[in-house]
Amino acid sequence: MAKVERKEIFNVDINKIYNVIVDYASYPDFVDGVSEIEVLEQNETSARVKYSLNLIKKFSYTIKLTQKKPTSVSWVLESGDIFKSNSGSWELKDLGQGKTEVKYSLDIDFKILAPKMIVNKLVATNLPTMMKAYQERAKKV
């Protein structure tokens, strides 16, 4: 099992960050490793999304998301080929003056014994890069 949490201050309005997070279909455009997204359902408070990733190995999974505009998006695993569990959240806090505290949490477990290199790549190494990509995307919208 791998758990990770990262908190950063983004120089972006909370609504812009939230809108980027819930625009799942656009992830392949700016999130490294995401090769395809299929939005199975989505409304104001929830979504079901199938992710196809290519990080060292190609794999896919479907998660069920709960959306609380503009402060949080959380998820749990519905199905997948390598994850036993995958849950996490984005927690957003408006700091005023166009700044947002962004906390990303992820807790995953694999069906197979995953080499530490893969776990580190998925969880720790990509996280700072991923958060920067969301911040940059939000600055552009």
C-alpha positions as CSV (number, residue, x, y, z in Angstrom):
1,M,0.0,0.0,0.0
2,A,1.3,3.5,-0.9
3,K,0.0,6.7,0.7
4,V,1.0,10.2,-0.4
5,E,-0.2,13.6,0.4
6,R,1.0,17.0,-0.9
7,K,-0.1,20.5,-0.1
8,E,0.8,23.6,-2.2
9,I,-0.3,27.1,-2.5
10,F,-1.5,27.9,-6.1
11,N,-1.6,31.5,-7.4
12,V,-4.9,30.7,-9.0
13,D,-8.6,31.3,-8.0
14,I,-10.3,28.3,-6.3
15,N,-13.0,28.1,-9.0
16,K,-10.4,27.9,-11.8
17,I,-8.6,25.1,-10.1
18,Y,-11.8,23.2,-9.3
19,N,-13.0,23.5,-12.9
20,V,-9.7,22.1,-14.2
21,I,-9.9,19.1,-11.8
22,V,-13.5,18.2,-12.9
23,D,-12.7,18.6,-16.6
24,Y,-11.6,15.0,-16.7
25,A,-11.8,14.7,-20.5
26,S,-9.0,17.2,-20.9
27,Y,-6.5,15.3,-18.7
28,P,-4.6,13.7,-21.7
29,D,-3.9,17.3,-22.9
30,F,-1.9,18.2,-19.8
31,V,-1.4,15.3,-17.3
32,D,1.8,13.3,-18.0
33,G,1.1,9.6,-18.5
34,V,-2.7,9.9,-19.1
35,S,-3.2,8.5,-22.5
36,E,-7.0,8.3,-22.6
37,I,-10.0,9.3,-20.5
38,E,-13.6,8.1,-20.9
39,V,-16.1,10.0,-18.9
40,L,-18.8,7.4,-18.3
41,E,-21.1,9.8,-16.3
42,Q,-20.9,13.2,-14.9
43,N,-23.1,15.7,-13.2
44,E,-22.6,18.5,-10.6
45,T,-22.0,16.2,-7.7
46,S,-20.5,13.0,-9.1
47,A,-18.8,11.3,-12.0
48,R,-17.5,7.9,-13.2
49,V,-14.3,8.1,-15.2
50,K,-12.2,5.4,-16.9
51,Y,-8.5,6.3,-17.0
52,S,-5.9,4.7,-19.3
53,L,-2.4,5.5,-18.2
54,N,1.0,4.7,-19.6
55,L,3.5,5.0,-16.7
56,I,6.3,2.4,-17.2
57,K,3.4,0.0,-18.0
58,K,0.0,0.5,-19.7
59,F,-3.0,0.0,-17.4
60,S,-6.5,1.3,-16.9
61,Y,-9.0,1.7,-14.1
62,T,-12.4,3.3,-13.4
63,I,-13.1,5.5,-10.4
64,K,-16.3,6.9,-8.9
65,L,-15.9,10.6,-7.9
66,T,-17.8,12.8,-5.5
67,Q,-17.6,16.5,-6.3
68,K,-18.3,19.4,-3.9
69,K,-17.9,22.6,-5.8
70,P,-15.5,24.4,-5.3
71,T,-13.8,22.8,-2.3
72,S,-13.3,19.1,-3.0
73,V,-13.2,16.1,-5.3
74,S,-12.8,12.6,-3.8
75,W,-12.8,9.2,-5.4
76,V,-12.8,5.5,-4.8
77,L,-11.9,2.6,-7.1
78,E,-14.7,1.0,-9.0
79,S,-12.6,-1.5,-11.1
80,G,-9.1,-1.8,-12.6
81,D,-6.5,-4.2,-13.8
82,I,-3.6,-3.4,-11.4
83,F,-5.1,-1.6,-8.4
84,K,-6.6,-3.5,-5.4
85,S,-7.6,0.0,-4.0
86,N,-7.3,3.6,-5.2
87,S,-8.8,6.3,-3.2
88,G,-8.0,10.0,-2.7
89,S,-9.0,13.5,-2.8
90,W,-8.4,17.1,-3.9
91,E,-9.1,19.5,-1.0
92,L,-9.2,23.2,-2.0
93,K,-9.2,26.2,0.4
94,D,-9.7,29.7,-0.8
95,L,-7.0,31.9,0.7
96,G,-8.3,35.1,-1.0
97,Q,-6.5,37.4,-3.4
98,G,-6.5,34.7,-6.1
99,K,-4.6,32.1,-4.0
100,T,-5.8,28.6,-3.2
101,E,-4.4,26.0,-0.8
102,V,-4.4,22.7,-2.7
103,K,-4.1,19.4,-0.9
104,Y,-3.9,16.2,-2.9
105,S,-4.1,12.8,-1.1
106,L,-3.8,9.4,-2.7
107,D,-3.9,5.9,-1.1
108,I,-3.3,3.0,-3.5
109,D,-2.7,-0.8,-3.2
110,F,-1.8,-3.1,-6.0
111,K,-3.2,-6.5,-6.9
112,I,0.3,-7.8,-7.6
113,L,3.6,-7.1,-5.8
114,A,4.6,-3.9,-7.4
115,P,8.3,-3.1,-7.6
116,K,9.3,-0.1,-5.4
117,M,10.4,1.7,-8.6
118,I,6.9,1.6,-10.1
119,V,5.3,2.7,-6.8
120,N,7.7,5.6,-6.5
121,K,7.1,6.6,-10.1
122,L,3.3,6.5,-9.7
123,V,3.1,8.1,-6.3
124,A,6.1,10.2,-5.3
125,T,8.0,11.2,-8.4
126,N,5.1,12.2,-10.6
127,L,3.2,14.1,-7.9
128,P,5.1,17.5,-7.9
129,T,5.1,17.5,-11.7
130,M,1.3,16.6,-11.8
131,M,0.4,19.4,-9.4
132,K,2.4,21.9,-11.4
133,A,0.5,20.8,-14.5
134,Y,-2.8,21.5,-12.9
135,Q,-1.7,24.9,-11.7
136,E,-0.4,25.8,-15.1
137,R,-3.6,24.6,-16.8
138,A,-5.7,26.7,-14.3
139,K,-3.7,29.8,-15.0
140,K,-4.6,29.5,-18.8
141,V,-8.3,29.1,-18.4
